[in-house]
Amino acid sequence: MAIKAAPGEKYTIRRKVFKVFGAAFHVYDAQGAVVGYCKQKAMKLREDIRLYTDESCSKELLVLRARQVIDFGATYDVTTPAGDAIASLRRKGMKSSFIRDEWLVLDANNEQVAIIREQGSIAPLARRYVDHIAFLLPQKFDVMRGEQAPPIATLRQHFSPFVYRLGVAIHSDDEVIDDLTLLAAACLIAAIEGRQN
């Protein structure tokens, strides 16, 4: 079943419905064609998420792997299948747990190049402290190069009580944060936040 992206969104990530262990997501382009398949390996001590070109899993695009087994401010390394570093995504532990979700995007040299920040002030708090409110208040994230910079991309959870769906709108081309890095961030958010919801 093809999924059409919402206006302005380049990609849509949708949870695979009947997946018993781990999580899996289809990645659709703006025309509704499958351009990727994201699979979270089950029963792993360290989070291990892979992005493939399709559901056959014959060609891997990237790997997201947690650096440590237990890490309050978890860092996920994004690499090519050969192991070459692309970026890292670090969750700001205290802030993400109690106020609103925030991630740092680090380049291959471990230097911060962008921020992924959940929008809003009341809704993020309500999602953390009021049962089942996440279904009524979907998350939205801005990807920014700096604190006051305009967003280069927006990740938006679509309202649905049944299937997790995340849209990726890219507002401007960036020489550091490419589509693959944005897809890695979106797949990670879909896996982590979708599981929490």
C-alpha positions, -999 to +999 in steps of 0.1 A: +000+000+000+015+033-011+016+062+013+014+097-001+035+123+017+017+153+031+022+185+011+058+198+016+071+165+030+098+147+010+097+114+030+072+095+051+083+069+076+055+045+086+057+016+111+052-018+098+019-031+114+024-068+120+060-069+134+063-091+165+099-085+176+118-053+171+104-025+150+103-020+113+095+010+092+089+016+055+103+048+040+083+064+012+092+093-011+069+122-019+052+101-047+044+072-024+071+048-037+091+027-011+127+040-010+138+024+022+131-001+048+143+005+084+146-025+107+154-024+145+171-057+155+152-074+184+169-088+215+200-068+213+217-053+243+228-023+223+202-006+200+210-016+164+189-001+136+196-007+099+183+012+068+180-008+036+169+001+001+139-022+004+122-050+025+144-077+009+173-063+031+197-071+004+214-037+002+221-017+033+223+021+032+233+029+068+237+015+103+226+033+135+241+017+167+241+029+203+276+034+217+268+019+251+243-006+265+229+018+291+233+055+285+210+081+299+221+106+272+224+079+245+246+085+215+239+066+183+266+064+156+255+065+120+278+047+097+280+033+062+277-005+059+315-006+057+317+012+090+327+047+078+314+074+101+286+096+087+273+113+118+263+107+154+230+116+172+232+123+209+200+126+230+202+152+257+192+130+286+178+152+314+161+176+291+146+149+269+133+130+299+116+159+318+110+189+295+111+182+257+131+160+234+163+174+221+190+157+200+225+169+190+237+161+155+275+155+155+297+152+124+322+124+117+347+143+139+322+144+169+317+182+165+281+195+169+267+206+136+229+208+143+201+204+169+169+184+166+144+200+190+108+191+198+085+220+192+062+234+219+063+239+256+030+226+271+024+196+247+059+180+254+052+182+291+017+168+287+031+139+267+055+130+295+031+132+324-005+125+311-013+089+301-024+084+264-021+121+256+006+114+230-021+101+206-038+135+207-007+157+206+017+143+179+053+154+181+070+178+158+108+184+156+128+211+140+163+204+126+184+236+130+221+244+125+221+266+156+199+278+185+183+307+165+188+294+130+158+287+108+149+250+105+165+232+076+140+203+081+110+194+101+100+159+114+063+157+121+044+128+136+010+124+119-021+120+141-031+084+141-041+062+171-032+030+152+000+034+131+031+055+139+038+078+109+065+105+107+068+130+078+101+146+068+100+181+052+133+195+040+132+233+038+167+239+024+196+220+011+225+219+035+261+210+028+265+191+061+231+177+069+222+157+038+191+135+031+208+104+045+216+120+078+180+134+080+166+099+073+189+084+099+176+109+125+140+103+114+143+065+116+159+068+151+132+091+163+105+068+149+120+039+166+127+056+200+097+079+203+073+056+186+082+029+212+077+054+240+042+064+227 
